[in-house]
Amino acid sequence: MRAAVYHGPHRVEIEDVASPEPGPGEVAVDVAFNGICGTDLHEYYAGPIFVPTSPHPLTGRQAPLTMGHEFSGTVAAVGSGVDGWAVGDRVAVEPIHRCGQCPPCRAGNYNVCQKIGFHGLMSDGGMAERTVVPVHMLHRLPDSVSLELGALVEPMSVAYHAATLGEPPADGTALVFGAGPIGIGLWFALRGKGLENVYVVEPSADRRAAVAALGARTLDPTDVDVPAFVADTTDGRGADAVYDAAGVRPAVETALACVGSRRPMVSVAIYETPLETPLLNLVMNESRIQGSLCYTAADYEAVIALMDAGTYDTTGWVEHIALEDVVTEGFDALHAGRKTKVLVDPTR
């Protein structure tokens, strides 16, 4: 079968590899769509970061390996000992490998497992015609949820998990910094949770237009004094939650100037380099920075339920490409800002 194999920075090759077969407790999935994540871009341009260069403690895998951790598909084969799943079932895959033994795992917080691994970063993933996953990674898709949406469950669950950690009240005000896929996902999640007063802060006119077309209220930080706007809008209380999905210093500084007393800035970006942070703002405001990593099964099920209810819309920000075009029309186009979200179709 064909697969996008990561060898190192600036080297992803479309190769013919053996089609995998499921072992005990595993299923094979014929991949319908696989999204390109910002993490994939970091690996391609600046990696290896997460891709191991020695055997991973849970998967035993290291580079080179097949990329892809945001994907949906159809069950193609079932290994021994697997109950409740059959060939033809439509699924989204929650790509976390966890040990089950460390303190976070025992507490139910396996998304911060001390040995965490990701299918498609620490094992052969979904940027291929077929992949094999442990059965615990499967989430069933309702008939109303397309396989296109199914491939977005993973990044939308990242956003939903972060939205939940912010704990904004339904009548509160939230700000999202960055209108990339996670920022858009935060807007969907917060709206799905019942918030009306959600603003997306984004300097790119194209990205502002894309999220505005979905119904979002947007702010251009190059034209609007965002902290002053928030203070005026909230009668001086500040935002109930702010979310950094941009990962750059101006966004963090502005977000911390907007957050209300004893409220959080939830950090859900990937930071390639350390940022200088005005911690005095936190001291004087008794506000805080809350990190957010990944998701759990509960987030996946919540997102799928919202998709089933019609909350999510791919219009204007999601594009499909063929597997052979993953570098030019995928990594390069995303890195240059020409596209917002790209789904790779390995059948093309």
Secondary structure, DSSP 8 states (H G I E B T S, - for coil): -EEEEEEETTEEEEEE-------TTEEEEEEEEEE--HHHHHHHHH--SSS-SS--TTT---SSEE---EEEEEEEEE-TT--S--TT-EEEE--EE--S-SHHHHTT-GGG-TT-EEBTTTB--SSBSEEEEEGGGEEE--TTS-HHHHTTHHHHHHHHHHHHHH---TTSEEEEE--SHHHHHHHHHHHHTT--EEEEE-S-HHHHHHHHHTT-EEE-TTTS-HHHHHHHHTTT--BSEEEE-S-SHHHHHHHHHHB-TT-EEEE-S--SS-----HHHHHHHT-EEEE-----HHHHHHHHHHHHTT----TTTEEEEEGGGIIIIIIIHHHTTS-SEEEEETT-
